[in-house]
Amino acid sequence: MNLRTYENLIKGGESGAVVVAGDPDNSLLVELVREGEMPKRAANLPQEQIDLIAQWVAEGALNN
């Protein structure tokens, strides 16, 4: 999974989509940050950042 660009994020990885726009509960990206599996080789994200990612996905995961 390559998250370096918006296009790569939306394209997903070898297993498919990582973001389901409008549906954070079914987005792999949100699941991984909630479970502390992302970011790799770094400290877990603070809850505020996790909530912001989930909100972004819920609002349609727009490139803004």
CHARMM-style PDB file with segment names, atoms N, HN, CA, C and O in Angstrom:
ATOM      1  N   MET     1       0.854  -1.171   0.000  1.00  0.00      PROA
ATOM      2  CA  MET     1       0.000   0.000   0.000  1.00  0.00      PROA
ATOM      3  C   MET     1       0.898   1.232   0.000  1.00  0.00      PROA
ATOM      4  O   MET     1       1.741   1.405   0.880  1.00  0.00      PROA
ATOM      5  N   ASN     2       0.704   2.064  -0.982  1.00  0.00      PROA
ATOM      6  HN  ASN     2       0.019   1.923  -1.697  1.00  0.00      PROA
ATOM      7  CA  ASN     2       1.501   3.276  -1.123  1.00  0.00      PROA
ATOM      8  C   ASN     2       0.605   4.476  -0.822  1.00  0.00      PROA
ATOM      9  O   ASN     2      -0.351   4.749  -1.549  1.00  0.00      PROA
ATOM     10  N   LEU     3       0.926   5.183   0.252  1.00  0.00      PROA
ATOM     11  HN  LEU     3       1.702   4.961   0.842  1.00  0.00      PROA
ATOM     12  CA  LEU     3       0.102   6.323   0.666  1.00  0.00      PROA
ATOM     13  C   LEU     3       0.786   7.660   0.405  1.00  0.00      PROA
ATOM     14  O   LEU     3       0.425   8.668   1.013  1.00  0.00      PROA
ATOM     15  N   ARG     4       1.763   7.679  -0.487  1.00  0.00      PROA
ATOM     16  HN  ARG     4       2.056   6.861  -0.981  1.00  0.00      PROA
ATOM     17  CA  ARG     4       2.521   8.905  -0.734  1.00  0.00      PROA
ATOM     18  C   ARG     4       1.740   9.964  -1.496  1.00  0.00      PROA
ATOM     19  O   ARG     4       2.028  11.155  -1.374  1.00  0.00      PROA
ATOM     20  N   THR     5       0.758   9.544  -2.277  1.00  0.00      PROA
ATOM     21  HN  THR     5       0.524   8.577  -2.376  1.00  0.00      PROA
ATOM     22  CA  THR     5      -0.062  10.508  -3.012  1.00  0.00      PROA
ATOM     23  C   THR     5      -1.534  10.162  -2.815  1.00  0.00      PROA
ATOM     24  O   THR     5      -1.880   9.039  -2.450  1.00  0.00      PROA
ATOM     25  N   TYR     6      -2.376  11.131  -3.060  1.00  0.00      PROA
ATOM     26  HN  TYR     6      -2.094  12.044  -3.356  1.00  0.00      PROA
ATOM     27  CA  TYR     6      -3.820  10.921  -2.979  1.00  0.00      PROA
ATOM     28  C   TYR     6      -4.256   9.856  -3.976  1.00  0.00      PROA
ATOM     29  O   TYR     6      -5.074   8.993  -3.656  1.00  0.00      PROA
ATOM     30  N   GLU     7      -3.712   9.918  -5.170  1.00  0.00      PROA
ATOM     31  HN  GLU     7      -3.047  10.618  -5.430  1.00  0.00      PROA
ATOM     32  CA  GLU     7      -4.072   8.955  -6.209  1.00  0.00      PROA
ATOM     33  C   GLU     7      -3.750   7.531  -5.775  1.00  0.00      PROA
ATOM     34  O   GLU     7      -4.561   6.627  -5.973  1.00  0.00      PROA
ATOM     35  N   ASN     8      -2.580   7.324  -5.186  1.00  0.00      PROA
ATOM     36  HN  ASN     8      -1.921   8.059  -5.025  1.00  0.00      PROA
ATOM     37  CA  ASN     8      -2.199   5.990  -4.710  1.00  0.00      PROA
ATOM     38  C   ASN     8      -3.105   5.531  -3.574  1.00  0.00      PROA
ATOM     39  O   ASN     8      -3.488   4.362  -3.515  1.00  0.00      PROA
ATOM     40  N   LEU     9      -3.443   6.436  -2.685  1.00  0.00      PROA
ATOM     41  HN  LEU     9      -3.132   7.385  -2.733  1.00  0.00      PROA
ATOM     42  CA  LEU     9      -4.323   6.100  -1.568  1.00  0.00      PROA
ATOM     43  C   LEU     9      -5.675   5.623  -2.080  1.00  0.00      PROA
ATOM     44  O   LEU     9      -6.190   4.598  -1.633  1.00  0.00      PROA
ATOM     45  N   ILE    10      -6.240   6.362  -3.007  1.00  0.00      PROA
ATOM     46  HN  ILE    10      -5.822   7.195  -3.370  1.00  0.00      PROA
ATOM     47  CA  ILE    10      -7.552   6.015  -3.537  1.00  0.00      PROA
ATOM     48  C   ILE    10      -7.486   4.734  -4.376  1.00  0.00      PROA
ATOM     49  O   ILE    10      -8.433   3.947  -4.386  1.00  0.00      PROA
ATOM     50  N   LYS    11      -6.374   4.529  -5.072  1.00  0.00      PROA
ATOM     51  HN  LYS    11      -5.605   5.168  -5.063  1.00  0.00      PROA
ATOM     52  CA  LYS    11      -6.210   3.322  -5.886  1.00  0.00      PROA
ATOM     53  C   LYS    11      -6.183   2.071  -5.018  1.00  0.00      PROA
ATOM     54  O   LYS    11      -6.663   1.016  -5.433  1.00  0.00      PROA
ATOM     55  N   GLY    12      -5.626   2.181  -3.822  1.00  0.00      PROA
ATOM     56  HN  GLY    12      -5.236   3.038  -3.484  1.00  0.00      PROA
ATOM     57  CA  GLY    12      -5.575   1.036  -2.918  1.00  0.00      PROA
ATOM     58  C   GLY    12      -4.307   0.226  -3.075  1.00  0.00      PROA
ATOM     59  O   GLY    12      -3.341   0.668  -3.698  1.00  0.00      PROA
ATOM     60  N   GLY    13      -4.321  -0.952  -2.507  1.00  0.00      PROA
ATOM     61  HN  GLY    13      -5.105  -1.310  -2.000  1.00  0.00      PROA
ATOM     62  CA  GLY    13      -3.159  -1.816  -2.535  1.00  0.00      PROA
ATOM     63  C   GLY    13      -3.461  -3.119  -3.249  1.00  0.00      PROA
ATOM     64  O   GLY    13      -4.473  -3.247  -3.938  1.00  0.00      PROA
ATOM     65  N   GLU    14      -2.579  -4.076  -3.078  1.00  0.00      PROA
ATOM     66  HN  GLU    14      -1.756  -3.972  -2.518  1.00  0.00      PROA
ATOM     67  CA  GLU    14      -2.737  -5.379  -3.728  1.00  0.00      PROA
ATOM     68  C   GLU    14      -4.026  -6.078  -3.297  1.00  0.00      PROA
ATOM     69  O   GLU    14      -4.587  -6.869  -4.056  1.00  0.00      PROA
ATOM     70  N   SER    15      -4.493  -5.792  -2.092  1.00  0.00      PROA
ATOM     71  HN  SER    15      -4.037  -5.150  -1.476  1.00  0.00      PROA
ATOM     72  CA  SER    15      -5.705  -6.434  -1.571  1.00  0.00      PROA
ATOM     73  C   SER    15      -6.967  -5.656  -1.889  1.00  0.00      PROA
ATOM     74  O   SER    15      -8.066  -6.077  -1.528  1.00  0.00      PROA
ATOM     75  N   GLY    16      -6.822  -4.529  -2.558  1.00  0.00      PROA
ATOM     76  HN  GLY    16      -5.929  -4.186  -2.851  1.00  0.00      PROA
ATOM     77  CA  GLY    16      -7.991  -3.734  -2.915  1.00  0.00      PROA
ATOM     78  C   GLY    16      -7.994  -2.371  -2.258  1.00  0.00      PROA
ATOM     79  O   GLY    16      -6.954  -1.854  -1.850  1.00  0.00      PROA
ATOM     80  N   ALA    17      -9.177  -1.800  -2.163  1.00  0.00      PROA
ATOM     81  HN  ALA    17     -10.022  -2.220  -2.495  1.00  0.00      PROA
ATOM     82  CA  ALA    17      -9.348  -0.440  -1.643  1.00  0.00      PROA
ATOM     83  C   ALA    17      -8.965  -0.350  -0.176  1.00  0.00      PROA
ATOM     84  O   ALA    17      -9.200  -1.278   0.598  1.00  0.00      PROA
ATOM     85  N   VAL    18      -8.373   0.774   0.198  1.00  0.00      PROA
ATOM     86  HN  VAL    18      -8.182   1.528  -0.431  1.00  0.00      PROA
ATOM     87  CA  VAL    18      -8.050   1.028   1.604  1.00  0.00      PROA
ATOM     88  C   VAL    18      -8.952   2.112   2.177  1.00  0.00      PROA
ATOM     89  O   VAL    18      -9.029   2.289   3.393  1.00  0.00      PROA
ATOM     90  N   VAL    19      -9.636   2.839   1.290  1.00  0.00      PROA
ATOM     91  HN  VAL    19      -9.574   2.695   0.303  1.00  0.00      PROA
ATOM     92  CA  VAL    19     -10.567   3.882   1.709  1.00  0.00      PROA
ATOM     93  C   VAL    19     -11.885   3.661   0.982  1.00  0.00      PROA
ATOM     94  O   VAL    19     -11.922   3.563  -0.244  1.00  0.00      PROA
ATOM     95  N   VAL    20     -12.961   3.583   1.747  1.00  0.00      PROA
ATOM     96  HN  VAL    20     -12.931   3.662   2.744  1.00  0.00      PROA
ATOM     97  CA  VAL    20     -14.303   3.536   1.176  1.00  0.00      PROA
ATOM     98  C   VAL    20     -14.923   4.891   1.500  1.00  0.00      PROA
ATOM     99  O   VAL    20     -15.406   5.118   2.609  1.00  0.00      PROA
ATOM    100  N   ALA    21     -14.902   5.786   0.515  1.00  0.00      PROA
ATOM    101  HN  ALA    21     -14.510   5.601  -0.386  1.00  0.00      PROA
ATOM    102  CA  ALA    21     -15.387   7.148   0.722  1.00  0.00      PROA
ATOM    103  C   ALA    21     -16.788   7.126   1.318  1.00  0.00      PROA
ATOM    104  O   ALA    21     -17.691   6.463   0.806  1.00  0.00      PROA
ATOM    105  N   GLY    22     -16.948   7.860   2.405  1.00  0.00      PROA
ATOM    106  HN  GLY    22     -16.215   8.398   2.821  1.00  0.00      PROA
ATOM    107  CA  GLY    22     -18.233   7.940   3.081  1.00  0.00      PROA
ATOM    108  C   GLY    22     -18.474   6.850   4.103  1.00  0.00      PROA
ATOM    109  O   GLY    22     -19.509   6.845   4.770  1.00  0.00      PROA
ATOM    110  N   ASP    23     -17.529   5.919   4.239  1.00  0.00      PROA
ATOM    111  HN  ASP    23     -16.688   5.923   3.698  1.00  0.00      PROA
ATOM    112  CA  ASP    23     -17.740   4.765   5.125  1.00  0.00      PROA
ATOM    113  C   ASP    23     -16.466   4.416   5.912  1.00  0.00      PROA
ATOM    114  O   ASP    23     -15.773   3.457   5.571  1.00  0.00      PROA
ATOM    115  N   PRO    24     -16.161   5.178   6.947  1.00  0.00      PROA
ATOM    116  CA  PRO    24     -14.930   4.917   7.694  1.00  0.00      PROA
ATOM    117  C   PRO    24     -14.903   3.546   8.373  1.00  0.00      PROA
ATOM    118  O   PRO    24     -13.830   2.974   8.563  1.00  0.00      PROA
ATOM    119  N   ASP    25     -16.070   3.015   8.738  1.00  0.00      PROA
ATOM    120  HN  ASP    25     -16.942   3.480   8.584  1.00  0.00      PROA
ATOM    121  CA  ASP    25     -16.094   1.720   9.421  1.00  0.00      PROA
ATOM    122  C   ASP    25     -15.738   0.560   8.509  1.00  0.00      PROA
ATOM    123  O   ASP    25     -15.431  -0.531   8.990  1.00  0.00      PROA
ATOM    124  N   ASN    26     -15.775   0.777   7.206  1.00  0.00      PROA
ATOM    125  HN  ASN    26     -16.024   1.664   6.816  1.00  0.00      PROA
ATOM    126  CA  ASN    26     -15.399  -0.259   6.246  1.00  0.00      PROA
ATOM    127  C   ASN    26     -14.158   0.122   5.446  1.00  0.00      PROA
ATOM    128  O   ASN    26     -13.905  -0.447   4.384  1.00  0.00      PROA
ATOM    129  N   SER    27     -13.384   1.082   5.949  1.00  0.00      PROA
ATOM    130  HN  SER    27     -13.590   1.544   6.812  1.00  0.00      PROA
ATOM    131  CA  SER    27     -12.153   1.519   5.305  1.00  0.00      PROA
ATOM    132  C   SER    27     -10.960   0.932   6.033  1.00  0.00      PROA
ATOM    133  O   SER    27     -10.778   1.145   7.232  1.00  0.00      PROA
ATOM    134  N   LEU    28     -10.160   0.196   5.299  1.00  0.00      PROA
ATOM    135  HN  LEU    28     -10.308   0.023   4.325  1.00  0.00      PROA
ATOM    136  CA  LEU    28      -8.989  -0.450   5.879  1.00  0.00      PROA
ATOM    137  C   LEU    28      -8.050   0.561   6.523  1.00  0.00      PROA
ATOM    138  O   LEU    28      -7.487   0.281   7.582  1.00  0.00      PROA
ATOM    139  N   LEU    29      -7.870   1.708   5.922  1.00  0.00      PROA
ATOM    140  HN  LEU    29      -8.327   1.935   5.062  1.00  0.00      PROA
ATOM    141  CA  LEU    29      -6.993   2.730   6.479  1.00  0.00      PROA
ATOM    142  C   LEU    29      -7.429   3.110   7.894  1.00  0.00      PROA
ATOM    143  O   LEU    29      -6.605   3.163   8.807  1.00  0.00      PROA
ATOM    144  N   VAL    30      -8.706   3.372   8.072  1.00  0.00      PROA
ATOM    145  HN  VAL    30      -9.376   3.329   7.330  1.00  0.00      PROA
ATOM    146  CA  VAL    30      -9.223   3.753   9.386  1.00  0.00      PROA
ATOM    147  C   VAL    30      -9.057   2.602  10.367  1.00  0.00      PROA
ATOM    148  O   VAL    30      -8.663   2.817  11.514  1.00  0.00      PROA
ATOM    149  N   GLU    31      -9.347   1.407   9.935  1.00  0.00      PROA
ATOM    150  HN  GLU    31      -9.667   1.234   9.004  1.00  0.00      PROA
ATOM    151  CA  GLU    31      -9.184   0.234  10.795  1.00  0.00      PROA
ATOM    152  C   GLU    31      -7.734   0.099  11.271  1.00  0.00      PROA
ATOM    153  O   GLU    31      -7.484  -0.151  12.450  1.00  0.00      PROA
ATOM    154  N   LEU    32      -6.794   0.262  10.359  1.00  0.00      PROA
ATOM    155  HN  LEU    32      -6.997   0.465   9.401  1.00  0.00      PROA
ATOM    156  CA  LEU    32      -5.386   0.085  10.721  1.00  0.00      PROA
ATOM    157  C   LEU    32      -4.884   1.158  11.684  1.00  0.00      PROA
ATOM    158  O   LEU    32      -4.108   0.855  12.590  1.00  0.00      PROA
ATOM    159  N   VAL    33      -5.311   2.402  11.502  1.00  0.00      PROA
ATOM    160  HN  VAL    33      -5.941   2.649  10.765  1.00  0.00      PROA
ATOM    161  CA  VAL    33      -4.871   3.433  12.444  1.00  0.00      PROA
ATOM    162  C   VAL    33      -5.569   3.277  13.788  1.00  0.00      PROA
ATOM    163  O   VAL    33      -4.973   3.549  14.831  1.00  0.00      PROA
ATOM    164  N   ARG    34      -6.822   2.842  13.773  1.00  0.00      PROA
ATOM    165  HN  ARG    34      -7.305   2.621  12.926  1.00  0.00      PROA
ATOM    166  CA  ARG    34      -7.528   2.608  15.042  1.00  0.00      PROA
ATOM    167  C   ARG    34      -6.888   1.490  15.844  1.00  0.00      PROA
ATOM    168  O   ARG    34      -6.815   1.564  17.070  1.00  0.00      PROA
ATOM    169  N   GLU    35      -6.421   0.446  15.153  1.00  0.00      PROA
ATOM    170  HN  GLU    35      -6.481   0.385  14.156  1.00  0.00      PROA
ATOM    171  CA  GLU    35      -5.813  -0.706  15.825  1.00  0.00      PROA
ATOM    172  C   GLU    35      -4.337  -0.496  16.152  1.00  0.00      PROA
ATOM    173  O   GLU    35      -3.719  -1.354  16.783  1.00  0.00      PROA
ATOM    174  N   GLY    36      -3.767   0.625  15.734  1.00  0.00      PROA
ATOM    175  HN  GLY    36      -4.270   1.322  15.222  1.00  0.00      PROA
ATOM    176  CA  GLY    36      -2.377   0.911  16.019  1.00  0.00      PROA
ATOM    177  C   GLY    36      -1.400   0.198  15.105  1.00  0.00      PROA
ATOM    178  O   GLY    36      -0.203   0.152  15.388  1.00  0.00      PROA
ATOM    179  N   GLU    37      -1.901  -0.362  14.005  1.00  0.00      PROA
ATOM    180  HN  GLU    37      -2.874  -0.324  13.775  1.00  0.00      PROA
ATOM    181  CA  GLU    37      -1.030  -1.042  13.050  1.00  0.00      PROA
ATOM    182  C   GLU    37      -0.402  -0.071  12.056  1.00  0.00      PROA
ATOM    183  O   GLU    37       0.546  -0.423  11.354  1.00  0.00      PROA
ATOM    184  N   MET    38      -0.923   1.130  11.997  1.00  0.00      PROA
ATOM    185  HN  MET    38      -1.694   1.416  12.567  1.00  0.00      PROA
ATOM    186  CA  MET    38      -0.347   2.186  11.172  1.00  0.00      PROA
ATOM    187  C   MET    38      -0.233   3.427  12.027  1.00  0.00      PROA
ATOM    188  O   MET    38      -1.079   3.644  12.894  1.00  0.00      PROA
ATOM    189  N   PRO    39       0.760   4.237  11.821  1.00  0.00      PROA
ATOM    190  CA  PRO    39       1.842   4.064  10.869  1.00  0.00      PROA
ATOM    191  C   PRO    39       2.838   3.002  11.335  1.00  0.00      PROA
ATOM    192  O   PRO    39       3.051   2.802  12.531  1.00  0.00      PROA
ATOM    193  N   LYS    40       3.427   2.345  10.376  1.00  0.00      PROA
ATOM    194  HN  LYS    40       3.254   2.507   9.404  1.00  0.00      PROA
ATOM    195  CA  LYS    40       4.441   1.333  10.695  1.00  0.00      PROA
ATOM    196  C   LYS    40       5.718   2.037  11.139  1.00  0.00      PROA
ATOM    197  O   LYS    40       6.043   3.126  10.664  1.00  0.00      PROA
ATOM    198  N   ARG    41       6.419   1.411  12.039  1.00  0.00      PROA
ATOM    199  HN  ARG    41       6.156   0.527  12.425  1.00  0.00      PROA
ATOM    200  CA  ARG    41       7.711   1.909  12.544  1.00  0.00      PROA
ATOM    201  C   ARG    41       7.608   3.320  13.125  1.00  0.00      PROA
ATOM    202  O   ARG    41       8.552   4.106  13.047  1.00  0.00      PROA
ATOM    203  N   ALA    42       6.458   3.624  13.704  1.00  0.00      PROA
ATOM    204  HN  ALA    42       5.691   2.986  13.768  1.00  0.00      PROA
ATOM    205  CA  ALA    42       6.261   4.928  14.337  1.00  0.00      PROA
ATOM    206  C   ALA    42       5.256   4.774  15.468  1.00  0.00      PROA
ATOM    207  O   ALA    42       4.557   3.766  15.572  1.00  0.00      PROA
ATOM    208  N   ALA    43       5.201   5.780  16.299  1.00  0.00      PROA
ATOM    209  HN  ALA    43       5.769   6.599  16.215  1.00  0.00      PROA
ATOM    210  CA  ALA    43       4.258   5.764  17.415  1.00  0.00      PROA
ATOM    211  C   ALA    43       2.826   5.789  16.893  1.00  0.00      PROA
ATOM    212  O   ALA    43       2.559   6.307  15.809  1.00  0.00      PROA
ATOM    213  N   ASN    44       1.917   5.228  17.669  1.00  0.00      PROA
ATOM    214  HN  ASN    44       2.135   4.806  18.550  1.00  0.00      PROA
ATOM    215  CA  ASN    44       0.501   5.274  17.322  1.00  0.00      PROA
ATOM    216  C   ASN    44       0.048   6.726  17.211  1.00  0.00      PROA
ATOM    217  O   ASN    44       0.552   7.606  17.908  1.00  0.00      PROA
ATOM    218  N   LEU    45      -0.904   6.952  16.330  1.00  0.00      PROA
ATOM    219  HN  LEU    45      -1.314   6.236  15.764  1.00  0.00      PROA
ATOM    220  CA  LEU    45      -1.442   8.294  16.187  1.00  0.00      PROA
ATOM    221  C   LEU    45      -2.279   8.655  17.404  1.00  0.00      PROA
ATOM    222  O   LEU    45      -2.920   7.788  17.999  1.00  0.00      PROA
ATOM    223  N   PRO    46      -2.277   9.934  17.778  1.00  0.00      PROA
ATOM    224  CA  PRO    46      -3.164  10.365  18.857  1.00  0.00      PROA
ATOM    225  C   PRO    46      -4.616  10.232  18.408  1.00  0.00      PROA
ATOM    226  O   PRO    46      -4.911  10.299  17.215  1.00  0.00      PROA
ATOM    227  N   GLN    47      -5.507  10.047  19.352  1.00  0.00      PROA
ATOM    228  HN  GLN    47      -5.268   9.992  20.321  1.00  0.00      PROA
ATOM    229  CA  GLN    47      -6.923   9.848  19.039  1.00  0.00      PROA
ATOM    230  C   GLN    47      -7.487  10.985  18.190  1.00  0.00      PROA
ATOM    231  O   GLN    47      -8.329  10.746  17.324  1.00  0.00      PROA
ATOM    232  N   GLU    48      -7.041  12.207  18.423  1.00  0.00      PROA
ATOM    233  HN  GLU    48      -6.357  12.402  19.127  1.00  0.00      PROA
ATOM    234  CA  GLU    48      -7.541  13.339  17.650  1.00  0.00      PROA
ATOM    235  C   GLU    48      -7.244  13.165  16.163  1.00  0.00      PROA
ATOM    236  O   GLU    48      -8.082  13.488  15.321  1.00  0.00      PROA
ATOM    237  N   GLN    49      -6.055  12.656  15.836  1.00  0.00      PROA
ATOM    238  HN  GLN    49      -5.375  12.394  16.520  1.00  0.00      PROA
ATOM    239  CA  GLN    49      -5.699  12.444  14.430  1.00  0.00      PROA
ATOM    240  C   GLN    49      -6.483  11.271  13.836  1.00  0.00      PROA
ATOM    241  O   GLN    49      -6.894  11.321  12.676  1.00  0.00      PROA
ATOM    242  N   ILE    50      -6.687  10.234  14.616  1.00  0.00      PROA
ATOM    243  HN  ILE    50      -6.354  10.193  15.558  1.00  0.00      PROA
ATOM    244  CA  ILE    50      -7.493   9.100  14.156  1.00  0.00      PROA
ATOM    245  C   ILE    50      -8.914   9.568  13.857  1.00  0.00      PROA
ATOM    246  O   ILE    50      -9.488   9.206  12.830  1.00  0.00      PROA
ATOM    247  N   ASP    51      -9.473  10.364  14.748  1.00  0.00      PROA
ATOM    248  HN  ASP    51      -9.006  10.657  15.582  1.00  0.00      PROA
ATOM    249  CA  ASP    51     -10.824  10.898  14.538  1.00  0.00      PROA
ATOM    250  C   ASP    51     -10.881  11.772  13.290  1.00  0.00      PROA
ATOM    251  O   ASP    51     -11.869  11.736  12.558  1.00  0.00      PROA
ATOM    252  N   LEU    52      -9.844  12.551  13.041  1.00  0.00      PROA
ATOM    253  HN  LEU    52      -9.040  12.581  13.636  1.00  0.00      PROA
ATOM    254  CA  LEU    52      -9.793  13.416  11.869  1.00  0.00      PROA
ATOM    255  C   LEU    52      -9.750  12.595  10.579  1.00  0.00      PROA
ATOM    256  O   LEU    52     -10.419  12.941   9.605  1.00  0.00      PROA
ATOM    257  N   ILE    53      -8.975  11.519  10.565  1.00  0.00      PROA
ATOM    258  HN  ILE    53      -8.432  11.238  11.356  1.00  0.00      PROA
ATOM    259  CA  ILE    53      -8.921  10.633   9.398  1.00  0.00      PROA
ATOM    260  C   ILE    53     -10.288  10.004   9.161  1.00  0.00      PROA
ATOM    261  O   ILE    53     -10.768   9.973   8.028  1.00  0.00      PROA
ATOM    262  N   ALA    54     -10.916   9.506  10.216  1.00  0.00      PROA
ATOM    263  HN  ALA    54     -10.526   9.532  11.136  1.00  0.00      PROA
ATOM    264  CA  ALA    54     -12.242   8.903  10.094  1.00  0.00      PROA
ATOM    265  C   ALA    54     -13.263   9.919   9.597  1.00  0.00      PROA
ATOM    266  O   ALA    54     -14.119   9.584   8.779  1.00  0.00      PROA
ATOM    267  N   GLN    55     -13.184  11.141  10.076  1.00  0.00      PROA
ATOM    268  HN  GLN    55     -12.489  11.413  10.741  1.00  0.00      PROA
ATOM    269  CA  GLN    55     -14.094  12.193   9.638  1.00  0.00      PROA
ATOM    270  C   GLN    55     -13.870  12.504   8.159  1.00  0.00      PROA
ATOM    271  O   GLN    55     -14.833  12.672   7.409  1.00  0.00      PROA
ATOM    272  N   TRP    56     -12.611  12.581   7.735  1.00  0.00      PROA
ATOM    273  HN  TRP    56     -11.829  12.445   8.343  1.00  0.00      PROA
ATOM    274  CA  TRP    56     -12.278  12.849   6.334  1.00  0.00      PROA
ATOM    275  C   TRP    56     -12.886  11.770   5.448  1.00  0.00      PROA
ATOM    276  O   TRP    56     -13.477  12.081   4.413  1.00  0.00      PROA
ATOM    277  N   VAL    57     -12.747  10.505   5.841  1.00  0.00      PROA
ATOM    278  HN  VAL    57     -12.267  10.253   6.681  1.00  0.00      PROA
ATOM    279  CA  VAL    57     -13.322   9.407   5.065  1.00  0.00      PROA
ATOM    280  C   VAL    57     -14.847   9.525   5.061  1.00  0.00      PROA
ATOM    281  O   VAL    57     -15.476   9.373   4.013  1.00  0.00      PROA
ATOM    282  N   ALA    58     -15.444   9.794   6.224  1.00  0.00      PROA
ATOM    283  HN  ALA    58     -14.934   9.917   7.075  1.00  0.00      PROA
ATOM    284  CA  ALA    58     -16.904   9.926   6.325  1.00  0.00      PROA
ATOM    285  C   ALA    58     -17.447  11.029   5.424  1.00  0.00      PROA
ATOM    286  O   ALA    58     -18.558  10.932   4.904  1.00  0.00      PROA
ATOM    287  N   GLU    59     -16.656  12.070   5.249  1.00  0.00      PROA
ATOM    288  HN  GLU    59     -15.753  12.149   5.672  1.00  0.00      PROA
ATOM    289  CA  GLU    59     -17.079  13.210   4.437  1.00  0.00      PROA
ATOM    290  C   GLU    59     -16.767  13.015   2.946  1.00  0.00      PROA
ATOM    291  O   GLU    59     -16.939  13.941   2.153  1.00  0.00      PROA
ATOM    292  N   GLY    60     -16.317  11.834   2.569  1.00  0.00      PROA
ATOM    293  HN  GLY    60     -16.178  11.082   3.213  1.00  0.00      PROA
ATOM    294  CA  GLY    60     -16.123  11.533   1.160  1.00  0.00      PROA
ATOM    295  C   GLY    60     -14.686  11.381   0.703  1.00  0.00      PROA
ATOM    296  O   GLY    60     -14.440  11.136  -0.478  1.00  0.00      PROA
ATOM    297  N   ALA    61     -13.728  11.521   1.613  1.00  0.00      PROA
ATOM    298  HN  ALA    61     -13.928  11.720   2.573  1.00  0.00      PROA
ATOM    299  CA  ALA    61     -12.300  11.342   1.294  1.00  0.00      PROA
ATOM    300  C   ALA    61     -11.890  12.197   0.093  1.00  0.00      PROA
ATOM    301  O   ALA    61     -11.253  11.709  -0.841  1.00  0.00      PROA
ATOM    302  N   LEU    62     -12.254  13.447   0.131  1.00  0.00      PROA
ATOM    303  HN  LEU    62     -12.772  13.843   0.890  1.00  0.00      PROA
ATOM    304  CA  LEU    62     -11.961  14.350  -0.974  1.00  0.00      PROA
ATOM    305  C   LEU    62     -10.492  14.768  -0.988  1.00  0.00      PROA
ATOM    306  O   LEU    62      -9.828  14.783   0.048  1.00  0.00      PROA
ATOM    307  N   ASN    63     -10.006  15.102  -2.159  1.00  0.00      PROA
ATOM    308  HN  ASN    63     -10.545  15.090  -3.001  1.00  0.00      PROA
ATOM    309  CA  ASN    63      -8.630  15.567  -2.332  1.00  0.00      PROA
ATOM    310  C   ASN    63      -8.606  17.078  -2.124  1.00  0.00      PROA
ATOM    311  O   ASN    63      -8.535  17.847  -3.083  1.00  0.00      PROA
ATOM    312  N   ASN    64      -8.665  17.490  -0.869  1.00  0.00      PROA
ATOM    313  HN  ASN    64      -8.723  16.865  -0.090  1.00  0.00      PROA
ATOM    314  CA  ASN    64      -8.673  18.915  -0.590  1.00  0.00      PROA
ATOM    315  C   ASN    64      -7.680  19.239   0.444  1.00  0.00      PROA
ATOM    316  OT1 ASN    64      -7.536  20.403   0.819  1.00  0.00      PROA
TER     317      ASN     64
END
